[in-house]
Amino acid sequence: MIRYAGMPLERLAMVLNSSQVSGSGQFSQAANIVFKDGKLAPYRTVGRASIVAWFLQYSVMGCVFQVRVNPFTLTLLRVVVCGLVLVVCLCG
């Protein structure tokens, strides 16, 4: 949800740091590029692949935290990693 809410800012930052804008008024140039197809244009980049990638990113971070906190979670980590590999194989 937070990633979805911040999508326009991420797109704006990405365009600002690219070679698509130059000279003065770079912020307004970037905003025009990001929103040229409408106010909801930045949200059209969120799809199944980006949602799965976001989920896997935070799942892996959670697993690493668990391993560091509790050494007995190594078996659980193996099960989760196998499950994540299976999800990636099925989705990708």
Steps between C-alpha positions, in 0.01 A plus 500: 500500500780741590688416180184562299446838669859609433505398134461855358792623713717208389423564135563872545838434665593252229422750224678784685818289519485401133609680187138570403511842672755775459541872550280704727166383636605136524237421762215626284645319196513177699145549632375557145669178386368295792141625474474551123255207465281614790504519877495121538785436254766423766277230648480311172855375555385294800422154374517140612875481457572806714263381774668158505845664506398724790359203692815293444725791601331542836461124550874451458574786742265342755668162459846649553378673815354175633823311438700761687257508792441130546755238389232230501326656202749356253262217416216748454722713278568201276128435464426867425783527245376188324151652497631830361694318230183313409300826484764663279504198270121499471469878449801556282 
